[in-house]
Amino acid sequence: MAEKRNKKLFGLVGKNISYSFSRGYFAEKFQKLNLQDHEYVNFDLTVINELDDVLKEHDSSLKGMNVTIPYKEEILPFLDKVDKKAKKIGAVNTVKITKKGKLKGYNTDYYGFKNSLKPLLKKKHKKALILGTGGASKAVAYALKKLDIEYTYVTRKAKDETMLTYDDLNQSIIEDHLIIVNCTPLGTSPNISEKPNIPYEFIAKDHILYDLIYNPAETAFLKSGKDNGATIKNGLQMLELQAEKAWDIWN
C-alpha cells in the first residue's frame, strides 16, 4: 500500500490518444533517470468533464499533466491558477498539481515552437500564415509575435476580417507570407494523404513550411513544400522541447 501511495503519476489529457508522443517520451525518460516510482499514463477522455473523475481517482499520486487536442482551451475552467503567458495565449498544455492539490496551467507549446523555428529564420521571413485556429495555433501566434513576425490565421470560415479563408489564398498572399504553419490535424497518420487546401504551386525556395504533426515525419503538406524547394520542419523537436519545459515545471 505504501508503495502505491508514494507513486508519482503523470499523464496526458486528450481524446483518441492511443498513439501519444508524451507517454513514450516520458516512459523512456523515467527509465534513463532510474525513476522507478514515476509513471506516465494516457487519460483518454470523451468529454473534458471526465477530468473530475481522473482527479478524484488519483488525487494523492497525480503530480502533473500534459494536455493535447481538443482540450487545450476546454481545460481552463478546471484550473485554480493560470500562468501569465498561458493566460495571454488562451490555451494550456501543461498542468502542475501542487502539494495542496491545486491545479496551475502553463503553456510550453509556444516555447517549443519558438525555439525550433528560430534557427530556420532569415531576415526575409517577416510574415506567416497559420493554418487552423485551435489551441495549438494560439501558442504558435504568440511565439511568432515574440519573434516580430506578422501572422494571419487561415480557416474554413473566417470569424472576422483579420482572418483569411482557404478560398482567399492566391499567388500574392502565398508569395508575401514566407512562413506557413500547419496547426490542423490534416495529414496525421493514418490519413497521411490529406493536406490543407492551399495553392502549393506558389510555394518556392524562400518558404518555410512547418507542420505541428510529427507522425508521419514527412506529411503530404511538407512533401508538397519540399517538392517546390521550401525548407520544411515537422513538430517533433517542438514536442521534445515542450516536454522538457513541462518536466522543469513539474519539478
C-alpha atoms as an extended CHARMM CRD file, in Angstrom:
* protein
*
       251  EXT
         1         1  MET       CA              0.0000000000        0.0000000000        0.0000000000  PROA      1               0.0000000000
         2         2  ALA       CA              2.8000000000        2.4100000000        0.8980000000  PROA      2               0.0000000000
         3         3  GLU       CA              4.4050000000        1.8290000000       -2.4890000000  PROA      3               0.0000000000
         4         4  LYS       CA              1.1730000000        2.8180000000       -4.2550000000  PROA      4               0.0000000000
         5         5  ARG       CA              0.8910000000        5.9180000000       -2.1070000000  PROA      5               0.0000000000
         6         6  ASN       CA              4.4130000000        7.0300000000       -2.9760000000  PROA      6               0.0000000000
         7         7  LYS       CA              3.9780000000        6.6040000000       -6.7140000000  PROA      7               0.0000000000
         8         8  LYS       CA              4.3750000000        9.7760000000       -8.7380000000  PROA      8               0.0000000000
         9         9  LEU       CA              1.9040000000        9.7890000000      -11.5700000000  PROA      9               0.0000000000
        10        10  PHE       CA              1.9330000000       11.9970000000      -14.6760000000  PROA      10              0.0000000000
        11        11  GLY       CA             -0.4310000000       11.8220000000      -17.6170000000  PROA      11              0.0000000000
        12        12  LEU       CA             -1.7010000000       13.1220000000      -20.9250000000  PROA      12              0.0000000000
        13        13  VAL       CA             -5.2230000000       14.5220000000      -21.1760000000  PROA      13              0.0000000000
        14        14  GLY       CA             -6.6880000000       14.2850000000      -24.6590000000  PROA      14              0.0000000000
        15        15  LYS       CA             -9.0830000000       12.4550000000      -26.9640000000  PROA      15              0.0000000000
        16        16  ASN       CA             -8.2180000000        9.4440000000      -29.1520000000  PROA      16              0.0000000000
        17        17  ILE       CA             -4.6210000000        9.4850000000      -27.9180000000  PROA      17              0.0000000000
        18        18  SER       CA             -3.7430000000        5.7840000000      -28.0070000000  PROA      18              0.0000000000
        19        19  TYR       CA             -0.7000000000        6.7810000000      -30.0680000000  PROA      19              0.0000000000
        20        20  SER       CA              0.8680000000        9.5250000000      -27.9870000000  PROA      20              0.0000000000
        21        21  PHE       CA              4.3040000000       11.0770000000      -28.1370000000  PROA      21              0.0000000000
        22        22  SER       CA              4.2650000000       12.0520000000      -24.4560000000  PROA      22              0.0000000000
        23        23  ARG       CA              3.7440000000        8.6130000000      -22.9610000000  PROA      23              0.0000000000
        24        24  GLY       CA              6.6570000000        7.0810000000      -24.8830000000  PROA      24              0.0000000000
        25        25  TYR       CA              8.8780000000       10.0970000000      -24.2710000000  PROA      25              0.0000000000
        26        26  PHE       CA              8.3840000000       10.2010000000      -20.5160000000  PROA      26              0.0000000000
        27        27  ALA       CA              8.4840000000        6.4120000000      -20.0650000000  PROA      27              0.0000000000
        28        28  GLU       CA             11.9350000000        6.4800000000      -21.6870000000  PROA      28              0.0000000000
        29        29  LYS       CA             12.9630000000        9.4910000000      -19.6000000000  PROA      29              0.0000000000
        30        30  PHE       CA             11.9390000000        7.8510000000      -16.3100000000  PROA      30              0.0000000000
        31        31  GLN       CA             13.8620000000        4.7220000000      -17.2970000000  PROA      31              0.0000000000
        32        32  LYS       CA             17.0130000000        6.7050000000      -18.1440000000  PROA      32              0.0000000000
        33        33  LEU       CA             16.8350000000        8.6170000000      -14.8490000000  PROA      33              0.0000000000
        34        34  ASN       CA             16.0400000000        5.3920000000      -12.9610000000  PROA      34              0.0000000000
        35        35  LEU       CA             12.8400000000        6.9130000000      -11.5440000000  PROA      35              0.0000000000
        36        36  GLN       CA             11.0800000000        3.6460000000      -10.7700000000  PROA      36              0.0000000000
        37        37  ASP       CA              8.3970000000        5.3700000000       -8.7070000000  PROA      37              0.0000000000
        38        38  HSD       CA              7.3590000000        7.5790000000      -11.6780000000  PROA      38              0.0000000000
        39        39  GLU       CA              4.6810000000        6.5380000000      -14.1430000000  PROA      39              0.0000000000
        40        40  TYR       CA              3.1220000000        8.2400000000      -17.1840000000  PROA      40              0.0000000000
        41        41  VAL       CA             -0.3330000000        7.2680000000      -18.4480000000  PROA      41              0.0000000000
        42        42  ASN       CA             -2.8780000000        8.4080000000      -21.0370000000  PROA      42              0.0000000000
        43        43  PHE       CA             -6.1730000000        9.8890000000      -19.8420000000  PROA      43              0.0000000000
        44        44  ASP       CA             -8.2780000000        9.4100000000      -22.9670000000  PROA      44              0.0000000000
        45        45  LEU       CA            -11.4150000000       11.4610000000      -22.2870000000  PROA      45              0.0000000000
        46        46  THR       CA            -14.5760000000       11.5050000000      -24.3870000000  PROA      46              0.0000000000
        47        47  VAL       CA            -15.5010000000       14.8590000000      -22.8400000000  PROA      47              0.0000000000
        48        48  ILE       CA            -13.4280000000       17.1860000000      -20.6380000000  PROA      48              0.0000000000
        49        49  ASN       CA            -15.8370000000       16.7720000000      -17.6860000000  PROA      49              0.0000000000
        50        50  GLU       CA            -14.4220000000       13.2650000000      -17.1850000000  PROA      50              0.0000000000
        51        51  LEU       CA            -11.3310000000       15.0040000000      -15.8250000000  PROA      51              0.0000000000
        52        52  ASP       CA            -13.1180000000       15.3230000000      -12.4560000000  PROA      52              0.0000000000
        53        53  ASP       CA            -13.1400000000       11.5310000000      -12.1140000000  PROA      53              0.0000000000
        54        54  VAL       CA             -9.4540000000       11.2930000000      -13.0600000000  PROA      54              0.0000000000
        55        55  LEU       CA             -8.5320000000       13.8610000000      -10.4040000000  PROA      55              0.0000000000
        56        56  LYS       CA            -10.6140000000       12.1050000000       -7.7430000000  PROA      56              0.0000000000
        57        57  GLU       CA             -9.2020000000        8.6880000000       -8.5500000000  PROA      57              0.0000000000
        58        58  HSD       CA             -5.5500000000        9.7820000000       -8.4930000000  PROA      58              0.0000000000
        59        59  ASP       CA             -5.7560000000       12.6670000000       -6.0440000000  PROA      59              0.0000000000
        60        60  SER       CA             -2.6880000000       11.7280000000       -3.9800000000  PROA      60              0.0000000000
        61        61  SER       CA             -0.3680000000       10.4320000000       -6.7050000000  PROA      61              0.0000000000
        62        62  LEU       CA             -1.0080000000       12.7460000000       -9.6830000000  PROA      62              0.0000000000
        63        63  LYS       CA              1.7230000000       15.4130000000       -9.9580000000  PROA      63              0.0000000000
        64        64  GLY       CA              1.3770000000       16.7960000000      -13.4720000000  PROA      64              0.0000000000
        65        65  MET       CA             -0.4130000000       16.5300000000      -16.7900000000  PROA      65              0.0000000000
        66        66  ASN       CA              0.1370000000       17.3940000000      -20.4150000000  PROA      66              0.0000000000
        67        67  VAL       CA             -2.9160000000       18.4870000000      -22.3880000000  PROA      67              0.0000000000
        68        68  THR       CA             -3.4790000000       17.8600000000      -26.0700000000  PROA      68              0.0000000000
        69        69  ILE       CA             -6.2000000000       18.1630000000      -28.7330000000  PROA      69              0.0000000000
        70        70  PRO       CA             -9.0550000000       19.0150000000      -28.2050000000  PROA      70              0.0000000000
        71        71  TYR       CA             -8.7830000000       20.1760000000      -24.5780000000  PROA      71              0.0000000000
        72        72  LYS       CA             -6.1130000000       22.9180000000      -24.5080000000  PROA      72              0.0000000000
        73        73  GLU       CA             -8.8020000000       25.5890000000      -24.1480000000  PROA      73              0.0000000000
        74        74  GLU       CA            -11.5390000000       23.4860000000      -22.5510000000  PROA      74              0.0000000000
        75        75  ILE       CA             -9.3250000000       22.6850000000      -19.5570000000  PROA      75              0.0000000000
        76        76  LEU       CA             -9.1360000000       26.3350000000      -18.4400000000  PROA      76              0.0000000000
        77        77  PRO       CA            -12.2540000000       26.2760000000      -16.1540000000  PROA      77              0.0000000000
        78        78  PHE       CA            -10.7810000000       23.2930000000      -14.2430000000  PROA      78              0.0000000000
        79        79  LEU       CA             -7.6650000000       25.2000000000      -13.2020000000  PROA      79              0.0000000000
        80        80  ASP       CA             -7.1240000000       27.1100000000       -9.9580000000  PROA      80              0.0000000000
        81        81  LYS       CA             -4.4270000000       29.3090000000      -11.4840000000  PROA      81              0.0000000000
        82        82  VAL       CA             -3.0970000000       30.0770000000      -14.9500000000  PROA      82              0.0000000000
        83        83  ASP       CA              0.4280000000       31.2740000000      -15.6710000000  PROA      83              0.0000000000
        84        84  LYS       CA              0.6720000000       34.7830000000      -17.2010000000  PROA      84              0.0000000000
        85        85  LYS       CA              1.8970000000       33.6000000000      -20.6200000000  PROA      85              0.0000000000
        86        86  ALA       CA             -0.7270000000       30.8430000000      -20.8390000000  PROA      86              0.0000000000
        87        87  LYS       CA             -3.3910000000       33.4080000000      -19.9440000000  PROA      87              0.0000000000
        88        88  LYS       CA             -2.2420000000       35.6640000000      -22.7980000000  PROA      88              0.0000000000
        89        89  ILE       CA             -2.1660000000       32.7150000000      -25.1980000000  PROA      89              0.0000000000
        90        90  GLY       CA             -5.5770000000       31.4560000000      -24.0660000000  PROA      90              0.0000000000
        91        91  ALA       CA             -4.5480000000       27.7950000000      -24.0930000000  PROA      91              0.0000000000
        92        92  VAL       CA             -2.8550000000       25.4000000000      -21.6540000000  PROA      92              0.0000000000
        93        93  ASN       CA             -0.8530000000       22.2850000000      -22.4860000000  PROA      93              0.0000000000
        94        94  THR       CA              0.8900000000       21.6720000000      -19.1450000000  PROA      94              0.0000000000
        95        95  VAL       CA             -0.6560000000       21.4030000000      -15.6870000000  PROA      95              0.0000000000
        96        96  LYS       CA              1.2260000000       21.2590000000      -12.4000000000  PROA      96              0.0000000000
        97        97  ILE       CA             -0.5440000000       19.8400000000       -9.3660000000  PROA      97              0.0000000000
        98        98  THR       CA              0.6780000000       21.4280000000       -6.1520000000  PROA      98              0.0000000000
        99        99  LYS       CA              1.1390000000       19.7200000000       -2.7860000000  PROA      99              0.0000000000
       100       100  LYS       CA             -2.2250000000       21.1750000000       -1.7530000000  PROA      100             0.0000000000
       101       101  GLY       CA             -3.8890000000       19.6400000000       -4.8190000000  PROA      101             0.0000000000
       102       102  LYS       CA             -4.2910000000       22.9320000000       -6.6950000000  PROA      102             0.0000000000
       103       103  LEU       CA             -4.0390000000       22.9000000000      -10.4910000000  PROA      103             0.0000000000
       104       104  LYS       CA             -1.8980000000       25.5080000000      -12.2350000000  PROA      104             0.0000000000
       105       105  GLY       CA             -1.8480000000       25.7710000000      -16.0300000000  PROA      105             0.0000000000
       106       106  TYR       CA              1.0940000000       26.6710000000      -18.2690000000  PROA      106             0.0000000000
       107       107  ASN       CA              1.7850000000       26.7880000000      -21.9900000000  PROA      107             0.0000000000
       108       108  THR       CA              5.0540000000       25.1810000000      -23.1050000000  PROA      108             0.0000000000
       109       109  ASP       CA              3.9150000000       24.7680000000      -26.7410000000  PROA      109             0.0000000000
       110       110  TYR       CA              4.9030000000       28.3320000000      -27.5940000000  PROA      110             0.0000000000
       111       111  TYR       CA              8.4010000000       27.7290000000      -26.1350000000  PROA      111             0.0000000000
       112       112  GLY       CA              8.8200000000       24.5300000000      -28.1640000000  PROA      112             0.0000000000
       113       113  PHE       CA              7.6090000000       26.1330000000      -31.3780000000  PROA      113             0.0000000000
       114       114  LYS       CA              9.6060000000       29.3450000000      -30.9880000000  PROA      114             0.0000000000
       115       115  ASN       CA             12.8980000000       27.6000000000      -30.2610000000  PROA      115             0.0000000000
       116       116  SER       CA             12.5220000000       25.0200000000      -33.0230000000  PROA      116             0.0000000000
       117       117  LEU       CA             11.6060000000       27.6250000000      -35.6600000000  PROA      117             0.0000000000
       118       118  LYS       CA             14.2560000000       30.2120000000      -34.7230000000  PROA      118             0.0000000000
       119       119  PRO       CA             17.2880000000       28.5020000000      -36.3570000000  PROA      119             0.0000000000
       120       120  LEU       CA             15.4780000000       28.4580000000      -39.7300000000  PROA      120             0.0000000000
       121       121  LEU       CA             14.6550000000       32.1650000000      -39.8240000000  PROA      121             0.0000000000
       122       122  LYS       CA             16.2680000000       34.6860000000      -42.1370000000  PROA      122             0.0000000000
       123       123  LYS       CA             15.6500000000       38.4300000000      -42.4860000000  PROA      123             0.0000000000
       124       124  LYS       CA             13.1310000000       37.8620000000      -45.2760000000  PROA      124             0.0000000000
       125       125  HSD       CA             10.8300000000       35.8260000000      -43.0210000000  PROA      125             0.0000000000
       126       126  LYS       CA              8.5790000000       38.6510000000      -41.8770000000  PROA      126             0.0000000000
       127       127  LYS       CA              5.0580000000       37.2530000000      -42.3790000000  PROA      127             0.0000000000
       128       128  ALA       CA              3.3680000000       33.9500000000      -41.5990000000  PROA      128             0.0000000000
       129       129  LEU       CA              0.1300000000       32.1230000000      -42.3240000000  PROA      129             0.0000000000
       130       130  ILE       CA             -1.2490000000       29.9830000000      -39.5070000000  PROA      130             0.0000000000
       131       131  LEU       CA             -3.4940000000       27.2250000000      -40.8240000000  PROA      131             0.0000000000
       132       132  GLY       CA             -6.1480000000       26.4370000000      -38.2080000000  PROA      132             0.0000000000
       133       133  THR       CA             -7.4290000000       28.2460000000      -35.1240000000  PROA      133             0.0000000000
       134       134  GLY       CA             -7.3130000000       25.6350000000      -32.3150000000  PROA      134             0.0000000000
       135       135  GLY       CA             -5.3860000000       25.7420000000      -29.0430000000  PROA      135             0.0000000000
       136       136  ALA       CA             -2.0180000000       24.9280000000      -30.6320000000  PROA      136             0.0000000000
       137       137  SER       CA             -2.3970000000       27.7440000000      -33.1820000000  PROA      137             0.0000000000
       138       138  LYS       CA             -2.7060000000       30.2580000000      -30.3390000000  PROA      138             0.0000000000
       139       139  ALA       CA              0.6930000000       29.2230000000      -28.9650000000  PROA      139             0.0000000000
       140       140  VAL       CA              2.1600000000       29.4960000000      -32.4750000000  PROA      140             0.0000000000
       141       141  ALA       CA              0.6980000000       33.0060000000      -32.8540000000  PROA      141             0.0000000000
       142       142  TYR       CA              2.1670000000       34.0720000000      -29.5020000000  PROA      142             0.0000000000
       143       143  ALA       CA              5.6090000000       32.7350000000      -30.4740000000  PROA      143             0.0000000000
       144       144  LEU       CA              5.5120000000       34.4950000000      -33.8680000000  PROA      144             0.0000000000
       145       145  LYS       CA              4.5830000000       37.7430000000      -32.1330000000  PROA      145             0.0000000000
       146       146  LYS       CA              7.5940000000       37.3600000000      -29.8250000000  PROA      146             0.0000000000
       147       147  LEU       CA              9.7650000000       36.8150000000      -32.9140000000  PROA      147             0.0000000000
       148       148  ASP       CA              8.3760000000       40.0190000000      -34.5170000000  PROA      148             0.0000000000
       149       149  ILE       CA              6.7190000000       38.0720000000      -37.3090000000  PROA      149             0.0000000000
       150       150  GLU       CA              3.3180000000       39.2530000000      -38.5390000000  PROA      150             0.0000000000
       151       151  TYR       CA              0.7830000000       36.4540000000      -38.7960000000  PROA      151             0.0000000000
       152       152  THR       CA             -2.6450000000       35.8320000000      -40.2960000000  PROA      152             0.0000000000
       153       153  TYR       CA             -4.9580000000       32.9510000000      -39.4280000000  PROA      153             0.0000000000
       154       154  VAL       CA             -6.3670000000       30.8560000000      -42.2630000000  PROA      154             0.0000000000
       155       155  THR       CA             -9.5650000000       28.9500000000      -41.5260000000  PROA      155             0.0000000000
       156       156  ARG       CA            -12.5030000000       27.3580000000      -43.3300000000  PROA      156             0.0000000000
       157       157  LYS       CA            -14.8720000000       30.0520000000      -42.0620000000  PROA      157             0.0000000000
       158       158  ALA       CA            -13.3170000000       33.3870000000      -41.1450000000  PROA      158             0.0000000000
       159       159  LYS       CA            -14.6220000000       34.5940000000      -37.7690000000  PROA      159             0.0000000000
       160       160  ASP       CA            -13.6650000000       38.2060000000      -38.5220000000  PROA      160             0.0000000000
       161       161  GLU       CA            -11.9180000000       40.3800000000      -41.1110000000  PROA      161             0.0000000000
       162       162  THR       CA             -8.4400000000       39.6950000000      -39.6720000000  PROA      162             0.0000000000
       163       163  MET       CA             -8.6550000000       36.0770000000      -40.8490000000  PROA      163             0.0000000000
       164       164  LEU       CA             -8.4360000000       34.5580000000      -44.3140000000  PROA      164             0.0000000000
       165       165  THR       CA            -10.3040000000       31.5590000000      -45.6600000000  PROA      165             0.0000000000
       166       166  TYR       CA             -8.6060000000       28.8930000000      -47.7780000000  PROA      166             0.0000000000
       167       167  ASP       CA            -10.5210000000       30.2450000000      -50.7740000000  PROA      167             0.0000000000
       168       168  ASP       CA             -8.8940000000       33.6630000000      -50.2510000000  PROA      168             0.0000000000
       169       169  LEU       CA             -5.3800000000       32.2990000000      -50.7440000000  PROA      169             0.0000000000
       170       170  ASN       CA             -3.8180000000       33.3510000000      -54.0360000000  PROA      170             0.0000000000
       171       171  GLN       CA             -0.3660000000       33.8140000000      -55.5360000000  PROA      171             0.0000000000
       172       172  SER       CA              0.3320000000       37.2270000000      -53.9980000000  PROA      172             0.0000000000
       173       173  ILE       CA             -0.7010000000       36.1250000000      -50.4710000000  PROA      173             0.0000000000
       174       174  ILE       CA              1.4290000000       32.9690000000      -50.6350000000  PROA      174             0.0000000000
       175       175  GLU       CA              4.4100000000       34.8890000000      -52.0430000000  PROA      175             0.0000000000
       176       176  ASP       CA              4.0010000000       37.5570000000      -49.3490000000  PROA      176             0.0000000000
       177       177  HSD       CA              3.9270000000       35.0580000000      -46.4470000000  PROA      177             0.0000000000
       178       178  LEU       CA              7.1490000000       33.0610000000      -46.4240000000  PROA      178             0.0000000000
       179       179  ILE       CA              6.2550000000       31.0220000000      -43.3280000000  PROA      179             0.0000000000
       180       180  ILE       CA              3.2800000000       28.6570000000      -43.4130000000  PROA      180             0.0000000000
       181       181  VAL       CA              2.4480000000       26.6840000000      -40.2770000000  PROA      181             0.0000000000
       182       182  ASN       CA              0.0030000000       23.7890000000      -40.2990000000  PROA      182             0.0000000000
       183       183  CYS       CA             -1.8330000000       23.6530000000      -36.9620000000  PROA      183             0.0000000000
       184       184  THR       CA             -4.6380000000       21.4300000000      -38.2830000000  PROA      184             0.0000000000
       185       185  PRO       CA             -4.6810000000       17.6340000000      -37.8040000000  PROA      185             0.0000000000
       186       186  LEU       CA             -4.8390000000       17.1200000000      -41.6040000000  PROA      186             0.0000000000
       187       187  GLY       CA             -2.2550000000       14.5600000000      -42.6780000000  PROA      187             0.0000000000
       188       188  THR       CA             -1.8600000000       12.8040000000      -39.3330000000  PROA      188             0.0000000000
       189       189  SER       CA             -1.3920000000        9.0420000000      -39.5510000000  PROA      189             0.0000000000
       190       190  PRO       CA             -3.3460000000        7.0260000000      -40.6910000000  PROA      190             0.0000000000
       191       191  ASN       CA             -4.8420000000        9.6880000000      -43.0400000000  PROA      191             0.0000000000
       192       192  ILE       CA             -1.4660000000       10.5280000000      -44.4980000000  PROA      192             0.0000000000
       193       193  SER       CA             -2.6600000000       11.6080000000      -47.9550000000  PROA      193             0.0000000000
       194       194  GLU       CA             -4.6360000000       14.5620000000      -46.5460000000  PROA      194             0.0000000000
       195       195  LYS       CA             -3.2250000000       18.0890000000      -46.5080000000  PROA      195             0.0000000000
       196       196  PRO       CA             -4.5050000000       21.6470000000      -46.0620000000  PROA      196             0.0000000000
       197       197  ASN       CA             -6.0760000000       23.0680000000      -49.2250000000  PROA      197             0.0000000000
       198       198  ILE       CA             -3.6100000000       25.8150000000      -50.1680000000  PROA      198             0.0000000000
       199       199  PRO       CA             -2.1660000000       26.7150000000      -53.6100000000  PROA      199             0.0000000000
       200       200  TYR       CA              1.1320000000       24.8160000000      -53.2640000000  PROA      200             0.0000000000
       201       201  GLU       CA              2.2060000000       25.7930000000      -56.7790000000  PROA      201             0.0000000000
       202       202  PHE       CA              3.1580000000       29.2700000000      -55.4720000000  PROA      202             0.0000000000
       203       203  ILE       CA              5.4940000000       27.9400000000      -52.7740000000  PROA      203             0.0000000000
       204       204  ALA       CA              9.1630000000       28.4280000000      -53.5650000000  PROA      204             0.0000000000
       205       205  LYS       CA             12.6440000000       28.0620000000      -52.0820000000  PROA      205             0.0000000000
       206       206  ASP       CA             12.3170000000       31.0830000000      -49.7600000000  PROA      206             0.0000000000
       207       207  HSD       CA              9.3750000000       29.5000000000      -47.9140000000  PROA      207             0.0000000000
       208       208  ILE       CA              9.4370000000       27.6400000000      -44.6040000000  PROA      208             0.0000000000
       209       209  LEU       CA              6.6740000000       25.0610000000      -44.2140000000  PROA      209             0.0000000000
       210       210  TYR       CA              6.2800000000       23.9330000000      -40.6170000000  PROA      210             0.0000000000
       211       211  ASP       CA              3.8870000000       21.1550000000      -39.6180000000  PROA      211             0.0000000000
       212       212  LEU       CA              2.9800000000       20.5860000000      -35.9710000000  PROA      212             0.0000000000
       213       213  ILE       CA              2.3270000000       16.9400000000      -36.8960000000  PROA      213             0.0000000000
       214       214  TYR       CA              5.2390000000       14.5400000000      -36.3160000000  PROA      214             0.0000000000
       215       215  ASN       CA              3.6380000000       11.2460000000      -37.3910000000  PROA      215             0.0000000000
       216       216  PRO       CA              4.3200000000       10.7350000000      -40.2710000000  PROA      216             0.0000000000
       217       217  ALA       CA              7.6810000000       12.5310000000      -40.1610000000  PROA      217             0.0000000000
       218       218  GLU       CA              7.0040000000       13.9750000000      -43.6190000000  PROA      218             0.0000000000
       219       219  THR       CA              3.3570000000       14.8630000000      -44.1150000000  PROA      219             0.0000000000
       220       220  ALA       CA              1.7590000000       15.4660000000      -47.5170000000  PROA      220             0.0000000000
       221       221  PHE       CA              1.8550000000       19.2050000000      -46.6240000000  PROA      221             0.0000000000
       222       222  LEU       CA              5.6240000000       19.0930000000      -46.0320000000  PROA      222             0.0000000000
       223       223  LYS       CA              6.2870000000       16.9330000000      -49.0770000000  PROA      223             0.0000000000
       224       224  SER       CA              4.4460000000       19.4340000000      -51.2930000000  PROA      224             0.0000000000
       225       225  GLY       CA              6.6530000000       22.2000000000      -49.8690000000  PROA      225             0.0000000000
       226       226  LYS       CA              9.8460000000       20.1860000000      -50.3060000000  PROA      226             0.0000000000
       227       227  ASP       CA              8.9630000000       19.3910000000      -53.9200000000  PROA      227             0.0000000000
       228       228  ASN       CA              8.9610000000       23.1630000000      -54.5570000000  PROA      228             0.0000000000
       229       229  GLY       CA             12.3010000000       23.7360000000      -52.8010000000  PROA      229             0.0000000000
       230       230  ALA       CA             10.9420000000       25.0710000000      -49.4990000000  PROA      230             0.0000000000
       231       231  THR       CA             12.5920000000       24.4550000000      -46.1160000000  PROA      231             0.0000000000
       232       232  ILE       CA             10.4360000000       22.0090000000      -44.1510000000  PROA      232             0.0000000000
       233       233  LYS       CA             10.1570000000       21.0360000000      -40.4990000000  PROA      233             0.0000000000
       234       234  ASN       CA              7.8450000000       18.7200000000      -38.5850000000  PROA      234             0.0000000000
       235       235  GLY       CA              6.6620000000       19.0300000000      -34.9790000000  PROA      235             0.0000000000
       236       236  LEU       CA              8.9750000000       16.5090000000      -33.3070000000  PROA      236             0.0000000000
       237       237  GLN       CA             11.5550000000       18.9730000000      -31.9440000000  PROA      237             0.0000000000
       238       238  MET       CA              8.7720000000       21.2640000000      -30.7550000000  PROA      238             0.0000000000
       239       239  LEU       CA              7.2540000000       18.3470000000      -28.8240000000  PROA      239             0.0000000000
       240       240  GLU       CA             10.5960000000       17.4020000000      -27.2910000000  PROA      240             0.0000000000
       241       241  LEU       CA             11.2900000000       20.9900000000      -26.2160000000  PROA      241             0.0000000000
       242       242  GLN       CA              7.8090000000       21.4940000000      -24.7480000000  PROA      242             0.0000000000
       243       243  ALA       CA              8.0650000000       18.1540000000      -22.9060000000  PROA      243             0.0000000000
       244       244  GLU       CA             11.3860000000       19.1460000000      -21.3020000000  PROA      244             0.0000000000
       245       245  LYS       CA              9.9140000000       22.5090000000      -20.3240000000  PROA      245             0.0000000000
       246       246  ALA       CA              6.9320000000       20.6980000000      -18.7620000000  PROA      246             0.0000000000
       247       247  TRP       CA              9.3350000000       18.4510000000      -16.8180000000  PROA      247             0.0000000000
       248       248  ASP       CA             11.0910000000       21.5540000000      -15.4660000000  PROA      248             0.0000000000
       249       249  ILE       CA              7.7320000000       22.9840000000      -14.3400000000  PROA      249             0.0000000000
       250       250  TRP       CA              6.6890000000       19.7650000000      -12.5770000000  PROA      250             0.0000000000
       251       251  ASN       CA              9.9830000000       19.6800000000      -10.7400000000  PROA      251             0.0000000000
